[in-house]
Amino acid sequence: MVVESAEILVKAGMEEQFEAGVRAAAPLFQRARGCTSMRLQRGVENPRAYRLLVDWNTVEDHMVHFRESDDFQEWRHLVGHCFDGAPVVTHYAAAVDGF
């Protein structure tokens, strides 16, 4: 399993609209091949900063199967206008399970 971590900065005043768009997009991720979970975190020190965490079976499930799908285009339609710059996306694999 890999975790997609997308750091997203949202335009001032668009936080509620962005969160509503992410909620509306949840079914897109839920039906995506290889996607096992999706969650959104909001910055405490900077409430315009968000981190979208999506669990995928493989990087290809995200980068090929989802990113090349109509559902990805719908995702961007729902939230892309809220972005203040391009998201920074990184994939992570488990290294240490502490407890």
ZILIN-V916487 format. One record per backbone hydrogen bond with DSSP energy under -1.0 kcal/mol. NH is the residue of the N-H (numbers start at 0). CO is the residue of the C=O. If there is no record, write none. Layout:
# ZILIN-V916487
nh: {NH NH}
co: {CO CO}
This chain:
# ZILIN-V916487
nh: {1 2 3 4 5 6 7 9 10 13 17 18 19 20 21 22 23 24 27 28 29 30 31 34 35 36 38 40 42 48 49 50 51 52 53 54 55 56 62 63 64 65 66 67 68 72 73 74 75 76 77 78 79 81 82 83 87 89 91}
co: {55 91 53 89 51 87 49 47 81 10 13 14 15 16 17 18 19 20 24 24 25 26 28 31 54 54 52 50 48 45 7 40 5 38 3 36 1 33 58 59 59 60 61 63 65 68 69 70 71 72 73 74 75 78 79 8 6 4 2}
